[in-house]
Amino acid sequence: NAGVTQTPKFRVLKTGQSMTLLCAQDMNHEYMYWYRQDPGMGLRLIHYSVGEGTTAKGEVPDGYNVSRLKKQNFLLGLESAAPSQTSVYFCASSKIRQETQYFGPGTRLLVL
Amino acid sequence: SQQGEEDPQALSIQEGENATMNCSYKTSINNLQWYRQNSGRGLVHLILIRSNEREKHSGRLRVTLDTSKKSSSLLITASRAADTASYFCATAGEKLTFGTGTRLTIIP
């Protein structure tokens, strides 16, 4: 089992460009999450999904969109990147909401 | 807003010593979880303790929960260089909220 995988590992964008981060899990988990991690801020929830075809806003959703067309995949999109979105992005999944979460290795994004 | 807050922010100890980290929170919770993050990697779940439990063990890890004081502690016994990492508590109330972490350095 690969667990949770994320692509790409690292990306540099110019302000205004768009991109999609892909998260995949092979554990058949219903719940999936996107977080961003910034120095001194801990992990902050961007969006989450409670099942295929569903998404919901987290703590910091502005500037991001998500889609969960397949149970195993959770996509995070940036339509028009801003320097404030420079961060490390983590995807996670869980079998039961608010219990053990399994994290991917992260995507480091730099917006110039 | 942050729910769990870890203390201290950073901790350096000699290999073989015990390390204790604390987590305080503000509202009622269903469970509290501890995670480890090695530099440049994703978080790894260590242990989950439910609100009706007071203590839990896993290998060299011991977690306590005091719901009356709204606090938890993580004890790592007989520390090793490989324990060097950041440790986060996450509190599960209406949502799962992560603290800002304790950076633990084990000096060989």
Backbone of each chain as ProteinMPNN parsed JSONL, in Angstrom:
{"seq_chain_A": "NAGVTQTPKFRVLKTGQSMTLLCAQDMNHEYMYWYRQDPGMGLRLIHYSVGEGTTAKGEVPDGYNVSRLKKQNFLLGLESAAPSQTSVYFCASSKIRQETQYFGPGTRLLVL", "coords_chain_A": {"N_chain_A": [[0.836, -1.205, 0.0], [0.556, 2.183, -0.9], [-0.377, 4.235, 0.621], [-0.942, 7.567, 1.266], [-0.459, 9.667, -1.395], [1.1, 12.452, -3.012], [1.166, 14.782, -5.667], [2.457, 17.6, -7.462], [5.791, 17.308, -5.952], [7.15, 19.644, -5.559], [6.78, 23.017, -6.589], [7.036, 25.939, -8.552], [5.405, 28.938, -9.015], [4.219, 31.73, -10.912], [2.751, 34.821, -9.904], [-0.727, 34.864, -10.352], [-0.846, 32.668, -12.024], [-2.238, 29.368, -12.552], [-2.832, 26.21, -10.92], [-3.039, 22.668, -10.195], [-3.132, 20.554, -7.451], [-2.593, 17.186, -6.77], [-3.992, 14.577, -4.877], [-3.858, 11.274, -3.762], [-5.248, 8.313, -2.371], [-4.987, 4.968, -1.163], [-6.416, 3.53, 0.646], [-9.086, 3.268, 0.869], [-10.499, 5.23, 2.208], [-13.124, 7.3, 3.474], [-12.967, 9.987, 4.18], [-11.249, 12.922, 3.306], [-8.678, 15.432, 3.275], [-7.371, 18.736, 2.887], [-4.601, 20.573, 3.884], [-2.711, 23.498, 4.813], [0.585, 24.376, 5.727], [2.281, 26.664, 7.549], [5.094, 28.516, 8.783], [5.102, 28.745, 12.298], [2.347, 28.708, 12.389], [1.142, 26.295, 12.509], [-0.915, 23.575, 11.339], [-3.412, 24.31, 9.007], [-6.747, 23.891, 8.06], [-7.918, 23.655, 4.787], [-9.869, 22.743, 2.809], [-12.23, 20.04, 2.929], [-13.431, 16.638, 2.48], [-16.195, 14.499, 2.756], [-16.822, 12.29, 1.408], [-17.093, 10.637, -1.81], [-17.75, 12.956, -4.361], [-18.478, 14.992, -2.66], [-17.697, 18.073, -1.012], [-16.324, 20.423, 1.349], [-15.922, 23.551, 3.074], [-13.03, 24.554, 4.893], [-10.999, 26.02, 7.406], [-9.483, 28.016, 6.105], [-10.439, 28.672, 3.281], [-10.452, 30.479, 1.136], [-9.509, 31.399, -2.154], [-8.934, 28.916, -3.037], [-10.013, 25.885, -4.667], [-11.707, 22.734, -4.701], [-12.057, 19.275, -5.675], [-13.728, 16.128, -5.697], [-14.007, 13.73, -7.446], [-13.56, 11.04, -7.697], [-13.407, 8.451, -5.277], [-10.861, 7.867, -4.321], [-9.299, 10.049, -4.958], [-8.381, 13.45, -4.402], [-8.531, 16.68, -5.324], [-6.804, 19.755, -5.299], [-7.184, 23.036, -6.227], [-5.663, 26.006, -7.454], [-6.757, 28.917, -8.632], [-5.829, 31.464, -9.354], [-2.86, 32.17, -8.543], [-1.364, 33.585, -5.598], [1.226, 35.406, -3.842], [0.791, 35.031, -1.103], [-0.049, 32.47, -0.941], [2.107, 30.885, -0.929], [3.462, 28.104, 0.518], [3.521, 24.998, 2.387], [1.761, 22.253, 1.361], [-0.422, 19.838, 2.578], [-2.0, 16.749, 2.149], [-4.461, 14.634, 3.556], [-6.005, 11.626, 4.806], [-8.768, 9.852, 6.284], [-10.377, 7.133, 8.0], [-12.429, 7.357, 9.788], [-14.161, 10.236, 10.711], [-12.401, 12.868, 12.283], [-10.722, 11.162, 13.587], [-7.798, 9.069, 13.505], [-5.58, 10.416, 11.2], [-4.043, 10.04, 8.029], [-1.202, 11.135, 6.484], [0.016, 12.677, 3.463], [3.22, 13.19, 1.77], [3.562, 15.869, 1.275], [3.437, 18.99, -0.582], [5.519, 21.415, -1.74], [5.037, 24.729, -2.35], [5.889, 27.578, -4.127], [5.159, 30.866, -4.685], [5.805, 33.397, -6.827]], "CA_chain_A": [[0.0, 0.0, 0.0], [1.321, 3.414, -0.958], [-0.901, 5.176, 1.603], [-1.373, 8.826, 0.667], [0.577, 10.237, -2.248], [0.815, 13.802, -3.497], [1.96, 15.291, -6.774], [3.9, 17.373, -7.476], [6.492, 17.502, -4.679], [7.603, 21.029, -5.483], [6.355, 23.781, -7.753], [7.19, 27.388, -8.499], [4.412, 29.604, -9.848], [4.2, 33.191, -10.929], [1.459, 35.379, -9.481], [-1.767, 34.823, -11.374], [-0.912, 31.361, -12.679], [-3.102, 28.386, -11.893], [-2.299, 24.858, -10.859], [-3.821, 21.687, -9.452], [-2.396, 19.58, -6.653], [-3.321, 15.923, -6.751], [-3.823, 13.694, -3.736], [-4.452, 9.965, -3.977], [-5.101, 7.377, -1.247], [-5.378, 3.609, -1.551], [-6.904, 2.884, 1.865], [-10.539, 3.258, 0.778], [-11.022, 6.135, 3.228], [-14.18, 8.204, 3.044], [-12.655, 11.372, 4.476], [-9.985, 13.455, 2.815], [-8.465, 16.79, 3.76], [-6.236, 19.527, 2.426], [-4.083, 21.529, 4.858], [-1.496, 24.224, 4.517], [1.422, 24.534, 6.91], [3.139, 27.836, 7.49], [5.89, 28.638, 10.022], [4.446, 29.358, 13.447], [0.885, 28.695, 12.278], [0.61, 24.945, 12.574], [-1.674, 23.122, 10.173], [-4.732, 24.926, 8.878], [-7.583, 23.136, 7.131], [-8.382, 24.461, 3.658], [-11.123, 22.11, 2.427], [-12.258, 18.621, 3.209], [-14.474, 15.895, 1.785], [-16.712, 13.391, 3.554], [-17.123, 11.179, 0.518], [-17.04, 10.935, -3.241], [-18.72, 13.934, -4.835], [-18.784, 16.014, -1.647], [-16.604, 18.896, -0.504], [-16.765, 21.42, 2.319], [-14.89, 24.528, 3.399], [-12.366, 24.483, 6.178], [-10.676, 27.264, 8.101], [-8.903, 29.013, 5.197], [-10.769, 28.186, 1.939], [-10.433, 31.504, 0.083], [-8.452, 31.286, -3.154], [-8.754, 27.499, -3.378], [-11.18, 25.063, -4.958], [-11.416, 21.31, -4.596], [-13.015, 18.352, -6.28], [-13.575, 14.717, -5.301], [-14.79, 12.991, -8.443], [-13.364, 9.631, -7.372], [-13.206, 8.284, -3.841], [-9.454, 7.808, -3.974], [-8.572, 11.26, -5.348], [-8.87, 14.739, -3.896], [-7.745, 17.675, -6.037], [-6.819, 21.126, -4.79], [-6.868, 23.953, -7.303], [-5.44, 27.433, -7.241], [-7.151, 29.509, -9.907], [-4.967, 32.61, -9.624], [-1.966, 32.087, -7.385], [-0.874, 34.81, -4.97], [2.376, 35.13, -2.962], [0.319, 34.574, 0.212], [-0.308, 31.033, -1.017], [3.366, 30.176, -0.731], [3.255, 27.284, 1.707], [3.608, 23.556, 2.183], [0.404, 21.729, 1.35], [-0.531, 18.431, 2.944], [-3.254, 16.034, 2.014], [-4.617, 13.565, 4.547], [-7.258, 10.88, 4.72], [-9.105, 9.102, 7.495], [-11.517, 6.214, 7.891], [-13.465, 7.924, 10.639], [-13.933, 11.672, 10.837], [-11.806, 13.334, 13.534], [-9.825, 10.194, 14.2], [-6.46, 8.994, 12.938], [-5.405, 10.876, 9.829], [-2.83, 9.587, 7.351], [-0.757, 12.276, 5.694], [0.94, 12.553, 2.357], [4.543, 13.768, 2.02], [3.528, 17.32, 1.131], [3.825, 19.71, -1.8], [6.071, 22.743, -1.416], [4.655, 25.67, -3.403], [6.453, 28.925, -4.031], [4.513, 31.782, -5.631], [6.649, 34.595, -6.963]], "C_chain_A": [[0.867, 1.25, 0.0], [0.847, 4.398, 0.109], [-1.456, 6.399, 0.897], [-0.21, 9.387, -0.139], [0.135, 11.601, -2.757], [1.728, 14.118, -4.68], [1.525, 16.706, -7.094], [4.503, 17.517, -6.082], [6.868, 18.964, -4.487], [7.196, 21.755, -6.759], [6.607, 25.258, -7.495], [6.188, 27.989, -9.476], [4.664, 31.103, -9.858], [2.812, 33.654, -10.492], [0.48, 35.374, -10.644], [-1.874, 33.491, -12.104], [-1.818, 30.428, -11.887], [-2.395, 27.033, -11.851], [-3.241, 23.974, -10.047], [-2.872, 20.748, -8.735], [-3.249, 18.327, -6.56], [-2.976, 15.126, -5.51], [-4.525, 12.379, -4.051], [-4.219, 9.092, -2.751], [-5.649, 6.013, -1.668], [-5.912, 2.826, -0.357], [-8.43, 2.837, 1.923], [-11.182, 4.146, 1.852], [-12.1, 7.044, 2.645], [-13.756, 9.665, 3.145], [-11.285, 11.762, 3.937], [-9.912, 14.937, 3.107], [-7.301, 17.433, 3.017], [-5.89, 20.56, 3.501], [-2.966, 22.343, 4.223], [-0.733, 24.41, 5.826], [2.386, 25.686, 6.687], [3.887, 27.961, 8.812], [5.119, 29.347, 11.124], [2.941, 29.294, 13.443], [0.298, 27.299, 12.453], [-0.07, 24.563, 11.272], [-3.035, 23.804, 10.15], [-5.501, 24.221, 7.766], [-8.125, 24.055, 6.041], [-9.779, 23.99, 3.228], [-11.066, 20.65, 2.854], [-13.424, 17.974, 2.467], [-14.897, 14.716, 2.653], [-17.118, 12.214, 2.689], [-17.062, 11.631, -0.928], [-18.14, 11.916, -3.623], [-19.076, 15.017, -3.847], [-17.534, 16.791, -1.277], [-17.181, 19.91, 0.47], [-15.596, 22.333, 2.65], [-14.326, 24.293, 4.788], [-12.126, 25.856, 6.751], [-10.218, 28.369, 7.156], [-9.181, 28.649, 3.738], [-10.575, 29.185, 0.801], [-9.228, 31.336, -0.832], [-8.194, 29.864, -3.614], [-10.087, 26.876, -3.776], [-10.757, 23.608, -4.924], [-12.454, 20.5, -5.348], [-12.679, 16.933, -5.849], [-14.471, 13.897, -6.225], [-14.691, 11.493, -8.221], [-13.021, 9.521, -5.898], [-11.731, 8.377, -3.473], [-8.682, 9.102, -4.257], [-9.23, 12.511, -4.794], [-7.959, 15.807, -4.488], [-7.904, 19.048, -5.401], [-6.36, 22.052, -5.913], [-6.633, 25.37, -6.818], [-5.723, 28.107, -8.576], [-6.234, 30.648, -10.322], [-4.038, 32.773, -8.431], [-1.496, 33.463, -6.917], [0.312, 34.468, -4.071], [1.971, 34.621, -1.577], [0.0, 33.078, 0.231], [0.972, 30.216, -1.045], [3.283, 29.415, 0.583], [3.635, 25.838, 1.392], [2.205, 23.003, 2.348], [0.428, 20.231, 1.637], [-1.941, 17.932, 2.699], [-3.283, 14.945, 3.074], [-5.927, 12.841, 4.292], [-7.513, 10.169, 6.033], [-10.314, 8.224, 7.236], [-12.718, 6.781, 8.636], [-13.15, 9.404, 10.834], [-13.411, 11.99, 12.226], [-11.044, 12.244, 14.278], [-8.55, 10.126, 13.362], [-6.433, 9.434, 11.481], [-4.056, 10.411, 9.305], [-2.433, 10.669, 6.357], [0.116, 11.872, 4.519], [2.241, 13.258, 2.674], [4.614, 15.277, 1.845], [3.952, 17.801, -0.243], [4.291, 21.091, -1.381], [5.791, 23.665, -2.598], [5.243, 27.039, -3.116], [5.787, 29.775, -5.107], [5.3, 33.081, -5.655], [5.844, 35.793, -7.442]], "O_chain_A": [[1.798, 1.369, 0.796], [1.592, 5.309, 0.471], [-2.33, 6.289, 0.037], [0.892, 9.559, 0.382], [-1.058, 11.865, -2.91], [2.907, 13.765, -4.686], [0.334, 17.005, -7.011], [3.785, 17.82, -5.13], [6.897, 19.456, -3.359], [7.256, 21.2, -7.856], [6.422, 25.76, -6.386], [6.134, 27.586, -10.639], [5.247, 31.661, -8.929], [1.821, 32.951, -10.693], [0.793, 35.808, -11.753], [-2.893, 33.216, -12.739], [-2.121, 30.666, -10.718], [-1.489, 26.757, -12.638], [-4.111, 24.455, -9.321], [-1.933, 20.215, -9.327], [-4.452, 18.387, -6.308], [-1.808, 15.013, -5.135], [-5.651, 12.373, -4.547], [-3.14, 9.114, -2.159], [-6.624, 5.912, -2.413], [-5.866, 1.596, -0.35], [-8.998, 2.408, 2.928], [-12.272, 3.85, 2.342], [-12.014, 7.494, 1.503], [-14.13, 10.486, 2.308], [-10.303, 11.035, 4.089], [-10.932, 15.622, 3.18], [-6.372, 16.755, 2.579], [-6.747, 21.312, 3.964], [-2.358, 21.934, 3.233], [-1.328, 24.579, 6.891], [3.195, 25.677, 5.759], [3.371, 27.555, 9.854], [4.553, 30.419, 10.909], [2.302, 29.768, 14.382], [-0.921, 27.145, 12.536], [0.179, 25.167, 10.229], [-3.724, 23.862, 11.169], [-4.976, 23.987, 6.678], [-8.714, 25.097, 6.328], [-10.744, 24.752, 3.28], [-9.994, 20.101, 3.106], [-14.283, 18.655, 1.906], [-14.055, 14.018, 3.216], [-17.696, 11.246, 3.184], [-16.99, 12.822, -1.234], [-19.303, 11.738, -3.263], [-19.894, 15.884, -4.154], [-16.439, 16.232, -1.234], [-18.371, 20.222, 0.427], [-14.434, 21.948, 2.527], [-15.028, 23.895, 5.717], [-12.954, 26.755, 6.599], [-10.53, 29.539, 7.38], [-8.238, 28.34, 3.009], [-10.537, 28.796, -0.366], [-8.097, 31.159, -0.38], [-7.346, 29.624, -4.474], [-11.146, 27.276, -3.293], [-9.58, 23.29, -5.1], [-13.563, 20.961, -5.62], [-11.515, 16.579, -5.661], [-15.544, 13.437, -5.835], [-15.628, 10.755, -8.522], [-12.402, 10.425, -5.338], [-11.39, 8.912, -2.418], [-7.533, 9.236, -3.838], [-10.454, 12.62, -4.724], [-6.763, 15.844, -4.198], [-9.004, 19.447, -5.016], [-5.282, 21.871, -6.479], [-7.299, 25.863, -5.908], [-5.0, 27.887, -9.547], [-5.898, 30.786, -11.498], [-4.377, 33.424, -7.443], [-1.265, 34.371, -7.715], [0.398, 33.342, -3.581], [2.716, 33.869, -0.949], [-0.197, 32.493, 1.297], [0.929, 28.992, -1.17], [3.06, 30.008, 1.638], [4.02, 25.512, 0.269], [1.541, 23.253, 3.355], [1.183, 19.469, 1.032], [-2.928, 18.602, 3.002], [-2.243, 14.399, 3.442], [-6.835, 13.368, 3.649], [-6.586, 9.914, 6.802], [-11.154, 8.516, 6.386], [-13.858, 6.697, 8.18], [-12.005, 9.773, 11.093], [-13.902, 11.46, 13.223], [-10.752, 12.388, 15.465], [-8.266, 11.042, 12.59], [-7.158, 8.903, 10.641], [-3.061, 10.389, 10.03], [-3.223, 11.067, 5.501], [0.846, 10.882, 4.563], [2.367, 13.867, 3.737], [5.606, 15.901, 2.22], [4.702, 17.141, -0.963], [3.552, 21.844, -0.746], [6.251, 23.414, -3.712], [5.112, 27.58, -2.018], [5.842, 29.448, -6.293], [5.44, 33.768, -4.643], [6.395, 36.881, -7.61]]}, "seq_chain_B": "SQQGEEDPQALSIQEGENATMNCSYKTSINNLQWYRQNSGRGLVHLILIRSNEREKHSGRLRVTLDTSKKSSSLLITASRAADTASYFCATAGEKLTFGTGTRLTIIP", "coords_chain_B": {"N_chain_B": [[-8.923, 29.456, 14.341], [-6.593, 28.444, 16.844], [-6.832, 25.459, 18.67], [-5.516, 23.418, 20.274], [-2.566, 23.998, 22.134], [0.852, 23.675, 22.197], [3.445, 23.083, 24.586], [6.768, 22.935, 25.74], [7.759, 25.317, 23.13], [10.104, 24.579, 21.968], [12.529, 22.034, 22.616], [15.422, 20.645, 23.92], [17.288, 17.793, 24.572], [19.479, 15.373, 26.117], [20.473, 12.333, 24.554], [18.814, 9.417, 25.59], [17.638, 10.515, 27.807], [14.401, 11.439, 29.207], [11.632, 12.893, 27.468], [9.236, 15.405, 27.772], [6.228, 16.745, 26.647], [3.664, 19.183, 26.5], [0.152, 19.824, 26.071], [-2.376, 22.149, 25.8], [-5.843, 22.981, 25.82], [-8.999, 24.561, 24.893], [-11.806, 24.109, 24.665], [-14.421, 21.591, 25.035], [-13.633, 18.207, 24.164], [-13.67, 15.313, 21.965], [-11.687, 13.493, 21.462], [-8.086, 13.352, 21.694], [-5.185, 13.738, 19.843], [-1.805, 12.781, 19.071], [0.836, 13.69, 16.939], [3.752, 13.131, 14.932], [6.282, 14.896, 13.167], [8.791, 14.621, 10.972], [11.555, 16.483, 9.694], [10.691, 18.138, 6.759], [8.846, 16.239, 6.006], [5.643, 14.463, 5.933], [3.003, 14.442, 8.454], [2.896, 11.995, 11.027], [0.789, 9.757, 12.605], [0.742, 9.176, 16.077], [-0.578, 8.46, 18.53], [-3.851, 8.105, 19.916], [-6.067, 9.4, 22.263], [-9.011, 9.013, 24.057], [-11.742, 11.004, 25.314], [-12.729, 9.874, 27.617], [-10.665, 8.47, 28.66], [-7.686, 8.266, 30.636], [-5.009, 7.721, 30.548], [-2.582, 6.456, 28.26], [-0.57, 4.061, 26.591], [2.098, 3.459, 24.296], [4.518, 1.615, 23.188], [7.473, 3.344, 23.721], [6.115, 5.599, 24.32], [4.028, 7.627, 26.325], [0.916, 8.849, 27.035], [-1.059, 11.24, 28.659], [-4.239, 12.434, 29.754], [-6.055, 15.071, 30.995], [-9.071, 16.041, 31.491], [-10.337, 17.821, 33.143], [-8.536, 19.823, 33.569], [-8.126, 20.473, 31.025], [-5.914, 19.542, 29.484], [-3.069, 17.791, 28.114], [-0.373, 15.45, 28.116], [2.615, 14.342, 26.547], [4.889, 11.852, 26.888], [8.077, 10.807, 26.124], [10.071, 8.156, 26.577], [13.478, 7.25, 27.359], [14.969, 8.568, 25.213], [15.907, 8.751, 21.724], [18.179, 9.497, 19.022], [16.734, 9.412, 16.691], [14.268, 10.308, 17.456], [14.204, 12.968, 17.162], [12.315, 15.581, 16.03], [9.283, 17.37, 15.109], [6.508, 17.708, 17.238], [3.045, 17.384, 17.365], [-0.054, 18.229, 18.856], [-3.459, 17.348, 18.368], [-6.724, 18.34, 18.595], [-9.923, 16.975, 18.865], [-12.894, 18.256, 18.464], [-15.612, 19.963, 17.541], [-14.337, 20.032, 15.161], [-11.207, 18.791, 13.87], [-8.371, 20.104, 15.214], [-5.142, 21.376, 14.88], [-2.249, 22.026, 16.867], [0.585, 24.312, 17.175], [2.933, 22.999, 17.569], [5.759, 21.264, 19.116], [9.182, 21.502, 18.952], [11.445, 19.029, 19.052], [14.697, 18.207, 19.937], [17.131, 15.79, 19.976], [20.111, 15.266, 21.506], [22.982, 13.626, 20.592]], "CA_chain_B": [[-8.299, 29.682, 15.645], [-5.945, 27.251, 17.336], [-7.44, 24.863, 19.84], [-4.449, 22.903, 21.103], [-1.323, 24.754, 22.162], [1.888, 22.856, 22.81], [4.438, 23.744, 25.426], [7.372, 24.169, 25.228], [7.849, 25.419, 21.68], [11.299, 23.843, 21.583], [13.084, 21.268, 23.716], [16.646, 19.903, 23.576], [17.705, 16.921, 25.664], [20.505, 14.388, 25.781], [19.975, 10.998, 24.212], [18.629, 8.571, 26.758], [16.759, 11.194, 28.76], [12.979, 11.457, 28.873], [11.126, 14.168, 26.956], [7.82, 15.637, 28.067], [5.595, 17.866, 25.964], [2.322, 19.408, 26.996], [-0.823, 20.406, 25.162], [-3.554, 22.679, 26.488], [-6.92, 23.32, 24.891], [-9.962, 25.47, 25.515], [-13.193, 23.643, 24.697], [-14.551, 20.153, 25.241], [-13.147, 17.416, 23.048], [-14.013, 13.891, 21.9], [-10.422, 12.8, 21.612], [-6.89, 14.152, 21.465], [-4.211, 12.922, 19.112], [-0.442, 13.285, 18.934], [1.473, 13.372, 15.672], [5.166, 13.478, 14.788], [6.667, 15.319, 11.837], [10.211, 14.769, 10.718], [11.822, 17.633, 8.844], [10.41, 17.973, 5.342], [7.968, 15.098, 5.748], [4.269, 14.588, 6.406], [2.764, 14.066, 9.839], [2.643, 10.581, 11.297], [-0.023, 9.594, 13.81], [1.394, 8.409, 17.138], [-1.48, 7.897, 19.534], [-5.133, 8.778, 20.12], [-6.644, 9.154, 23.581], [-10.388, 9.486, 24.058], [-12.054, 11.899, 26.436], [-13.014, 9.093, 28.827], [-9.435, 7.79, 29.05], [-6.776, 9.143, 31.389], [-3.627, 7.42, 30.21], [-2.44, 5.461, 27.22], [0.833, 3.766, 26.313], [2.43, 2.816, 23.034], [5.975, 1.507, 23.171], [8.133, 4.305, 24.621], [5.252, 6.776, 24.447], [2.96, 7.618, 27.329], [0.074, 10.035, 26.913], [-2.075, 11.437, 29.693], [-5.268, 13.418, 29.441], [-6.787, 15.579, 32.152], [-10.137, 16.86, 30.909], [-10.715, 18.89, 34.083], [-7.567, 20.898, 33.344], [-8.032, 20.662, 29.575], [-4.505, 19.424, 29.116], [-2.528, 16.464, 27.832], [1.076, 15.425, 28.029], [3.249, 13.25, 25.812], [6.188, 11.501, 27.45], [8.888, 9.868, 25.356], [11.101, 7.659, 27.481], [14.733, 6.749, 26.783], [14.963, 9.183, 23.883], [16.907, 8.359, 20.727], [18.414, 10.54, 18.021], [15.659, 9.326, 15.7], [13.076, 10.98, 17.979], [14.278, 14.38, 16.771], [11.17, 15.861, 15.154], [8.277, 18.24, 15.704], [5.379, 16.935, 17.755], [1.826, 18.192, 17.351], [-1.299, 17.669, 19.364], [-4.64, 17.698, 17.587], [-7.903, 18.153, 19.43], [-11.126, 16.672, 18.084], [-14.148, 18.737, 19.023], [-16.449, 20.088, 16.343], [-13.423, 19.717, 14.073], [-9.878, 18.416, 14.352], [-7.542, 21.301, 15.151], [-3.754, 21.109, 15.232], [-1.466, 23.073, 17.499], [1.741, 24.792, 16.417], [3.995, 22.02, 17.686], [6.983, 21.336, 19.926], [10.337, 21.003, 18.197], [12.284, 18.241, 19.954], [16.025, 17.86, 19.435], [17.852, 14.838, 20.818], [21.554, 15.468, 21.327], [23.655, 12.326, 20.768]], "C_chain_B": [[-7.727, 28.363, 16.137], [-6.673, 26.753, 18.574], [-6.353, 24.362, 20.773], [-3.211, 23.77, 21.001], [-0.274, 23.933, 22.883], [2.866, 23.72, 23.598], [5.461, 22.688, 25.847], [7.341, 24.215, 23.699], [9.045, 24.637, 21.168], [11.91, 23.2, 22.819], [14.31, 20.515, 23.212], [17.064, 19.081, 24.782], [18.792, 15.978, 25.171], [19.848, 13.052, 25.455], [19.908, 10.138, 25.468], [17.732, 9.198, 27.822], [15.308, 11.083, 28.304], [12.572, 12.841, 28.401], [9.637, 14.273, 27.251], [7.336, 16.89, 27.358], [4.159, 17.969, 26.447], [1.447, 20.064, 25.944], [-2.007, 20.903, 25.99], [-4.594, 23.075, 25.448], [-8.031, 24.033, 25.637], [-11.377, 24.922, 25.63], [-13.237, 22.134, 24.838], [-14.157, 19.399, 23.967], [-13.682, 15.994, 23.112], [-12.765, 13.028, 22.061], [-9.287, 13.775, 21.367], [-5.856, 13.237, 20.851], [-2.842, 13.597, 19.13], [0.139, 12.767, 17.622], [2.935, 13.791, 15.729], [5.413, 13.899, 13.348], [8.174, 15.461, 11.772], [10.402, 15.871, 9.677], [11.546, 17.316, 7.374], [9.475, 16.829, 4.998], [6.541, 15.395, 6.225], [4.144, 14.16, 7.856], [2.457, 12.583, 9.938], [1.899, 10.477, 12.617], [0.705, 8.723, 14.825], [0.383, 7.708, 18.042], [-2.742, 8.74, 19.636], [-5.637, 8.403, 21.503], [-8.028, 9.774, 23.61], [-10.681, 10.248, 25.345], [-12.35, 11.14, 27.724], [-11.807, 8.261, 29.292], [-8.502, 8.774, 29.744], [-5.327, 8.933, 31.003], [-3.593, 6.34, 29.137], [-0.959, 5.291, 26.907], [0.952, 3.169, 24.923], [3.938, 2.783, 22.939], [6.604, 2.446, 24.184], [7.311, 5.574, 24.838], [4.221, 6.563, 25.548], [2.213, 8.941, 27.208], [-0.905, 10.067, 28.067], [-3.035, 12.514, 29.236], [-5.994, 13.786, 30.724], [-7.86, 16.528, 31.631], [-10.572, 17.984, 31.849], [-9.784, 20.092, 33.925], [-7.414, 21.224, 31.857], [-6.574, 20.63, 29.127], [-4.123, 17.97, 28.896], [-1.014, 16.564, 27.838], [1.525, 14.192, 27.253], [4.636, 13.044, 26.404], [6.859, 10.502, 26.529], [10.021, 9.432, 26.269], [12.322, 7.19, 26.706], [14.91, 7.257, 25.357], [16.147, 8.717, 23.03], [17.078, 9.491, 19.737], [17.291, 10.574, 16.995], [14.36, 9.968, 16.178], [13.091, 12.47, 17.662], [13.227, 14.668, 15.712], [10.333, 16.954, 15.806], [7.082, 17.388, 16.089], [4.166, 17.857, 17.891], [0.717, 17.461, 18.092], [-2.436, 18.153, 18.476], [-5.862, 17.37, 18.42], [-9.13, 17.983, 18.551], [-12.35, 17.116, 18.868], [-15.152, 18.771, 17.899], [-15.628, 19.76, 15.1], [-12.084, 19.328, 14.689], [-8.957, 19.604, 14.143], [-6.151, 20.992, 15.66], [-3.134, 22.312, 15.924], [-0.265, 23.429, 16.641], [2.987, 23.948, 16.643], [5.095, 22.327, 18.676], [8.104, 20.744, 19.099], [11.287, 20.332, 19.179], [13.603, 17.902, 19.267], [16.702, 16.945, 20.438], [19.331, 14.956, 20.494], [22.279, 14.15, 21.591], [24.763, 12.382, 21.819]], "O_chain_B": [[-8.292, 27.297, 15.888], [-7.081, 27.544, 19.424], [-6.257, 24.804, 21.918], [-2.848, 24.225, 19.916], [-0.466, 23.536, 24.032], [3.074, 24.899, 23.314], [5.052, 21.612, 26.284], [6.936, 23.246, 23.056], [9.01, 24.094, 20.064], [11.825, 23.739, 23.923], [14.244, 19.826, 22.194], [17.182, 19.608, 25.888], [18.995, 15.81, 23.969], [18.809, 12.697, 26.011], [20.823, 10.136, 26.292], [17.139, 8.493, 28.639], [15.023, 10.687, 27.173], [13.1, 13.847, 28.876], [8.877, 13.336, 27.006], [7.948, 17.954, 27.453], [3.522, 16.964, 26.763], [1.929, 20.762, 25.052], [-2.569, 20.154, 26.788], [-4.253, 23.458, 24.329], [-8.015, 24.107, 26.866], [-12.081, 25.235, 26.59], [-12.202, 21.47, 24.768], [-14.328, 19.893, 22.853], [-14.095, 15.522, 24.171], [-12.789, 11.981, 22.707], [-9.503, 14.889, 20.891], [-5.674, 12.1, 21.288], [-2.737, 14.821, 19.195], [-0.029, 11.607, 17.245], [3.306, 14.692, 16.481], [4.833, 13.337, 12.419], [8.759, 16.317, 12.435], [9.506, 16.147, 8.88], [12.088, 16.361, 6.817], [9.323, 16.484, 3.826], [6.274, 16.432, 6.834], [5.072, 13.582, 8.422], [1.84, 11.996, 9.048], [2.325, 11.039, 13.626], [1.223, 7.661, 14.482], [0.484, 6.505, 18.284], [-2.696, 9.957, 19.46], [-5.637, 7.229, 21.874], [-8.201, 10.932, 23.23], [-9.951, 10.141, 26.331], [-12.235, 11.705, 28.812], [-11.925, 7.448, 30.209], [-8.532, 9.973, 29.466], [-4.508, 9.846, 31.111], [-4.436, 5.443, 29.098], [-0.189, 6.25, 26.953], [0.055, 2.481, 24.435], [4.572, 3.797, 22.645], [6.308, 2.361, 25.376], [7.779, 6.516, 25.477], [3.63, 5.492, 25.685], [2.812, 10.015, 27.27], [-1.507, 9.051, 28.413], [-2.689, 13.387, 28.44], [-6.485, 12.919, 31.446], [-7.577, 17.695, 31.359], [-11.118, 18.991, 31.398], [-10.194, 21.236, 34.124], [-6.672, 22.132, 31.482], [-6.075, 21.556, 28.487], [-4.757, 17.051, 29.413], [-0.446, 17.629, 27.596], [0.888, 13.14, 27.304], [5.457, 13.961, 26.415], [6.279, 9.471, 26.191], [10.838, 10.252, 26.687], [12.22, 6.785, 25.548], [14.991, 6.471, 24.413], [17.21, 8.35, 23.53], [16.209, 10.356, 19.626], [16.936, 11.639, 16.489], [13.44, 10.154, 15.381], [12.092, 13.159, 17.873], [13.24, 14.077, 14.632], [10.633, 17.407, 16.91], [6.692, 16.47, 15.367], [4.249, 18.95, 18.45], [0.564, 16.245, 17.975], [-2.372, 19.242, 17.906], [-6.013, 16.244, 18.896], [-9.349, 18.749, 17.612], [-12.786, 16.449, 19.806], [-15.514, 17.727, 17.355], [-16.164, 19.269, 14.106], [-11.862, 19.515, 15.885], [-8.781, 20.062, 13.014], [-5.988, 20.418, 16.736], [-3.448, 23.461, 15.611], [-0.108, 22.925, 15.529], [4.0, 24.158, 15.976], [5.337, 23.48, 19.032], [7.998, 19.622, 18.604], [11.868, 20.994, 20.039], [13.619, 17.376, 18.154], [16.831, 17.287, 21.613], [19.748, 14.768, 19.351], [22.199, 13.613, 22.695], [25.418, 11.373, 22.08]]}, "name": "protein", "num_of_chains": 2, "seq": "NAGVTQTPKFRVLKTGQSMTLLCAQDMNHEYMYWYRQDPGMGLRLIHYSVGEGTTAKGEVPDGYNVSRLKKQNFLLGLESAAPSQTSVYFCASSKIRQETQYFGPGTRLLVLSQQGEEDPQALSIQEGENATMNCSYKTSINNLQWYRQNSGRGLVHLILIRSNEREKHSGRLRVTLDTSKKSSSLLITASRAADTASYFCATAGEKLTFGTGTRLTIIP"}
